[in-house]
Amino acid sequence: MRDEMVIKTAEGKLVDNIYSSPVDEWQHRVRALALLFIVGVLAILAIYLIWYFTHDSTREYSDIQEHFKYGSIGSETGGSIFTPVGGVLPPYLVFKTLPKVCPDKLPGGYASLGLVFEPNHDMPVGVSRRWRLGVEQVGLNCAVCHTGTVRETPGSQPMIVPGMPAHQLRLEQFFQFVLSCSLDERLTAGNVIAKAEEMGEHVSLMQKLLLYTALIQRLKLQTLNLQNRMGYAFNGPLPQWGPGRVDTFNPYKALQFNWDLTRLPRDELIGAADFPSLWNQKPREGMHLHWDGNNTSVDERNLSASLGAGVTPVTVDHASLQRIHDWIWTLPPPKYPFAIDEARSARGKAIFAQQCAECHSFSGSKTGTVEHLASVNTDPYRLNSYTYIFSVNQATLYPNSRYRFTHFVKTDGYANQPLDGIWARAPYLHNGSVPTLLDLLADPANRPKQFIRGYDVYDQQRAGFVYDTPEARAGGFLYDTTIPGNGNGGHLWGTRLPDDQKRDLVEYMKTL
């Protein structure tokens, strides 16, 4: 007998009503549970993928110095594998392995470019890590340009000084290497993964998949775009920056305003200048900041500088920048780490009060004001590189926002700056064209025409970095003052003092 019965429908038709057996009912339930399980797994996977590709997180540092050195300010690329947006550095795994992928392009690794490494950190000072849009990315922060090293002797361990100008950093060569290796045929997903694992990195299945399917291709396209926009500044006919210097405005013009640098006057494109110090900012509020005094707001100066580090108005981390602002607001200048001749210093204090204080002490009547170029008579290129039209365009970066720039102006000279921590701010003048304080007090005709930059052994007699020894020449950069933008003329104050008084003055300035 079949498990069935014949029933009549409402229309009077005869149909079979088949009753399910226990086995059929069990199979139906299993299929339903399997379907629910698959739907659940797919839902969890979808939620995970949405989280994976949308969450934004960075490493947090409770210690403010660690935050300054390694915390993110929002300069990471800001794009995903689907939306390349800005950015000057490749993803973390690629960035870490580049020196291994292209060893012939950078035999000494990133340290050979003056990037500072500390124990228990796999990234150099000034390089942050941030998980954004499915990729762990890296970016530059304030510390990369504002952390210097000092050694007493060639055999001494370097002293790392946060807030000090990164006089040893070869930033232009750093960018050139990253661009060159990112476009090198050896940069493949397989090579990156192999080098990363050799360096002890765990590369997840998802990261391997992304590297093979999208990240490397996207990186090369993004790098080509960046090279097309910045190639003239990095690889064109302009003078080299050299260690401790940066062309402040050409990257800005190309990346923020999309200007074609090849169409701008050449004199406007030359303007590499030294990194400044970052300590003791509170008394500087209201003074004319930057070398040419083009702004009087510390906050605007900080935000503008972060744009130069790769931040965009979309990716900027204002809370992180505020932490740095609060720290450098009262950060004291570093104390001179070597012996002071107290008798000379006492005599030099009186000379400073007479010769220098009006323009360079915090209480000076001209400190923080702009000295007309005809008066100071130093190299004009940095002043000329910042134009009126550039200042107007800066006001468009944060429209309808409380962060909109309102303090930038075009000036006619260079700012008189306070000299706190001046011993650690060598070389001197805005373009770093004079190696030591004692050389700055010499008549311009007697200042070194060429010298080595980038060496961090300190010259305690002349107050600056050693520039004329075989060790300095072995790894340093030859700075030539005859090249446009590198002029070492002007600033005649103190140059007519007797030699003994010059040494007294230098001894006192070590204590500022």
N, C-alpha and C positions, 0 to 999 in steps of 0.2 A: 504494500500500500504506500502511496505517496503521501508525504506530509503536506496535504493541500486540501482546499475546499473550494467549491464553485459558489460565487456570490453574484448577485445581480446589482448592476450599477443603477444610479438614479435614472438613466436613460433606458433602462431595461435590458442592457447588454450583459452577457455572461462573461465574466473574467475569472482567471485563476488567481487566488490569493495564496502565495507560497510563503510558508512560515520558515524563518531562518533556523538553521540547525545551531547548536551551541558552538560548533567549530567556526561557522560563518560569522557568528556574532563576536567571537574572540578575535578573529582576523580583522573585522571591522574596527574594533576598539584599538588594536595594535596599530592599524593604519592611521587612525585618528590621532593617537598619541605620537606616532612618528611624525605626522604632519605638524602637530603642535610643537614638537621638539625642534624640527627644522625651522619653523617660523621663529621660535624663540632664539635659536642660534643665530639666524639671520638678523633678528632684531638687535641682539647683543653685538654682533659684528658691525652692524650699521652704526649703532651708538658708539662703539669703540672707534670706528673709522672717522666718524664725525668729530669725536673728541681728539683723535690723533692729528687730524689735519686742521683743526680750528683752535686748539688751546694754545695759549701764549704764556710761557713761564720762564723765569730766569733764576739764576742762582742768587740766593740772598746772603748777605754778609752783615752780621751784626756789628763787627768792628769797622769803623768808618775808614780806616786806612786800607783795609782789605776791599771795602766797597769802592773806594777811589781807584785802587789798582786793578780790580777784576770785575767790578759790577757793570751791568749794562746801562747805557744811557739811551738805548733805542737805535743804535747805529747799525744793527744787523740788517740784513738785506731787505726785510719787509715783504718779500715775495714768497711764493710757494712754488712747487713744481709746475703749477698751472699759470701763475701770474708773476712773471719776473718784474719786480719793481725796485729800481735803485740798487744800492748795495755796492760795495767795493771789495769785499772779501768773499771767498767761496765758503761752502758749508764746512762745519768743524772737521769732519773726517778728511775732507780734501785739503783744507788749510794745513792740518797737522802733518799730512804726508807729502805735501808739495816738495820740501827739500830732499825727500827720499826719491820721489818720482823724477825730479830733475837735478840730480846731485852736481852735475857739471855747471849748472847755472848759479848755484849757491853752495859751494863746497863747505863753507863753515856753518851752514844752517842759519836760522834767524838771528842767533847771537852775533854773527859776523856783521849784521846790519845795525848793531847797537841796541837791539831789543834786549831788555833786562829780564833774566830768568831768576826765580827764587826756588829754593827747595820746596818740594811737595806741591808744586804747581806745574801742570803740563803746558799751560799757556804762558807766554811772556807777560810782564807787566804792561797794562794798557790794552789787553785783548780780552774781551768778554765773551761769554757763551750764553746763548738764549735759544730755547725751544720755541719755534714759531712756524706754524703752518706745515707741520709734518716733517720738519728738518731741524736738527740742531745746528744753529748758525753761529758765526763769530762776527764780532765787530770791534771797532776801536773806541776807546773812551778817553777821558781827559788825561789819564796818567801816561799814555803812550808818548805824548809830547811834553809832559811836565813831570817827569821823573828822571833824575840824572844820577850819575855815579862819579865817585871821587876816590882816588887812591893816593896814599902818601908816597909810595915807592912802586916800581914795576912789580915787585914781589908781593905787595900788599893785597889783601882781599878788598874788593870794591865796597865802599859805603854807598848804600842806596838812599837817596834823598828825595822823598815825595814832595812835589810842588816845585822842584828845581827844574830849570830848562833842560830838556833832554839833549844836551850838547853832543852826545855820542850817536844819536839816532840818525840813520840814513833813510829818511822816509821816502824820498823819491826813488831810490834804488829798491826799497821794499815794494812799492807799487809796481815798478817795472818788472820785478821778479814774479810777483803774483800774476800779472797780466800775461807775461811770457810763458810761464809754466802752465797756466790754465789753458792756453791754446796749443800747447805742445802735444804732438801725437802720442807721446807716452802716457798722457793723462787719460786713462781708461778706467772703467769701473773695476775690472779685474785687478789692475795694478794698484788702485787706491785700497781696495779691500785687502790685498796681500800685504801691502806696506803697513796698513793700519794694524792688522793682526800681528805682524812682526814686532810692532811697537807696543803690543800688549792690549790693544783695543778689542773689545767684543763688538762685532758688527752683527746686528740682528738681521733676521731674515727679511723683515720689512725694509731695513735700510739697504740691504743688498739688492732687493727688488727695485727700490727707487733709484739706486745708483745705476743699475743696468738699464732701466726703462726710461728714465727722465732726467735725473739730476745732472749727469755729466753733459748731456746734450744741451740742457738748459743753461748750464754754467758757461759752456763755450759760446752760446748765442749771446748771453748777457755780457760776457767778456769782450766779444767782438763789438757789441754796442758801446761798451765803456771805452774801448780802445779808439773807436771812431770819434768819440766825443772828447777824449782826453789825450789821445796820442800826441797831439801837437805840444801839449804842455809837458808830457813825460818823456817823449822821444824826439821832439822837434829840435829846431835850431836855437832854443833858448838856453841861457847859461844854466849849468847844473846847480841844484840847491846846495849840495854838500851836507855833511852831518850837522845836526843842530839847527837846521833852517827849514823853512817851508814857504812855498809860494802860496800865500794866503788866499788869493782871490781868483786865480785861473780855474782851479777845480770848482769853486763856487759858481763862476760865470758859466762853465760848461754844464755842470750837473744840476744846479738849482734853476738857472735861467735859460738853459739850452742855447747859449750863444755859440756861434761858430768862431772859435778862437783865431782861425786863419784870416778872418776878415777884420780883426782888430789891429790898431796900430802896434807895431812891435814894441815901442817904448812903453806902452800901457801893459804889455805882457811880461815885462821884466820887473821883479819885485820881491825876490826871495828875502825873507827876514828871519831873524833869530826867534826861537820860542821864548816867550817871557816866563817869569816866575809866577806862581799862583798863591803865594802866601799873603797874609795880612791885607785882606781885601776891604775890610770895613772902612778904614780911613781913606780908601781910594774912591769910594762912592761919591759921585759928583765931580771927580777929577776927569780930565780928558784921558781916555783909555785907548788901547792899541798904540802902536808906535807913532801913528800920525794923529792921535787924539780924536778919532772920528766918532767916539761915543762916550757918554758920561754915565752910563748905567751898567753896573756890574752884571745884573741879570741879563740884560740884552747882550752884553759882551759874551757871557757864558753860552747863551743860546745860539748866538751867531757862530761861536767857535765849534759848538757841537755839530752844526750843519757841515762845517768843514771836515769833521771826523766821519761823516757819512750818514748822520741823522737826517731824516726828512720831516717836514711838518706833520706827516701822517704817523710816523713811527716813533717820534721823540717821547722819551720817558721823563715827564716833567718832575715826578716825585723823586726819581733818582738824581736829577740835576739839582733839585732843591737840597738834598742831603749833602751834595758836594759843595753847594753854595754855603750852607751853614757851617761846614767844616773849614773851608778856606777863608771864611769871613774873619776868623780870629786865629788862624794857623800862624804861629810865630815863625819868623825866618830862621833858618838853621844857624846854629852857633858855629863860628869858625873853629874847625876841629884841631888846629895846630897851635903852636906857641905864639904868643903875642909879645912884642917888645914894648913893655908898658911905658917906658920913657919916650920912645918915639911916638907911640900912640897918643900920649898926652900932648905932645907938641903938635901932632897932626890934627888933633881936635880943634885947636885954635885956628889952624890954617883952613880947615873945612868950613868953620863958621864964617870966615872972611871970604873964601873963594867959591864955595859950593852951596852953602845952605839956602841961599835965596831961591834956588831952582830945584834943590834935591833933598831938602829936609821936609818932614811933614808939616812943619810950621812955616816953611818958606813962602814968601809972597807970590812967587811965580811957579811954585811946585804944582803940577797938575794942569798947567796952562800950556798952550801951544806956542812954541818958539818959531817964528817965521823962518822959512828956509834960508832966506838971505842972511839971517843972523847966525843960525847954527852952521849952515853951509856944509852939511853932510850930504852923502849920496842921495840924489833926488828920486831914484827909480821907485822905491817903495811908496813914496808919497804919490807919485804919478799913477801908480797901478790902481789906486782907489779913486774912482771918478765920481762926478756928480750924478751921472746917469745910473751908475751902479748903486749909489745910495738911495736913489728914487725907487729902483727895482726891489731893494731890500724890504721896503714897506709893503710889498705885495705878498710876502711869504705867509703871513698869518692874518689874512683879512677877516674882519668881524670877530676878532679874538683878542682876549686880554694880553696875549703874547705878541701882538703886532708890534713891529719895530717902529719906534717914534723918536729915537735919540740919535740916529746916525746922521752925520753931516760931513760934507767935504771941507777939509781944512787947508791951510797954506803952509804947513810946516810939520815939525815933530814935537811930541809932548815932552815936557820936563817931568821926569819920573822920580819918585822917591827911591833912595838907594839902599833900602833895607835888604840885608842878605846879598849885597852886591858882590861879595867875594865869590859866591856860587853862581853868578850870572854871566860868567865869561863864556866866549869872547864878547867884546863890547861894541857899542853903537848899534843902531837898529838892525844892521845887516851882519853883525858879528865880524866886522872887518879889522878889528884891532884885538890881538890875542890876550893882552894883560892890561891891568890898570896902569902899571908903570909905562907901558907903551902908549897908552892913551894920553898920558901927560907929556909925551914927546911931541915935538913939532911934527906935523903931518909928513914932512919930507923925510923924517928920520924914523917913521913907523915902518914895521916890516912890510915889504912889498908882497912877499909870499910867506906863508907859514902853514904848518900842519894843523888841521882841525880834527876833532873826534877822539883824541887821546885823553884819558882821564886821570893821568898822574898830575898832581897839583904842584905848581911852581910857587913855593911859599915866599920867595923873595920878590917876585914881580906881580904876584896876585893874579893868577890865571892858570891856564893849563900849559904844561910843557909842550913846546912846539918845534924844538930844534935838536932833538936827540935821535940817534939811530932807531931806538925803540918806537918813538913817535912816528918817524918816517916809514917804518916797516908796515904799519897798519893804518896810518892816517890818510887824510884827504888833503891834497895840496890846494890851498885857497890862494887865488891870484887876484890881487886888488886892482889890476888893470882891466879886468873884465867888466863890462857894463853891469851895473847893479852892485858891484863889489867894492866900490870906492871907499877909501879910508880917510878921506880928508875932512876938514871942518872940526868943530868942537875945540876951539883954541883955549878955552878956560883952563888955567893951571899950567899951560905949556911953557910959560916964561918963569916959572918958579926955579930957584936953584935946585940942583940935583938932590941935595940933602933934605930939603923941604919936601920935595916930591916923595921921597921915601918915607918921611914922617907922615905925610898925608895918606899914602897907601896903607901904612900900618894902622892908622886910625880907621880907615874905611873897612878893614877886615872885621871890625867890631860892630858895624852897623847892622 
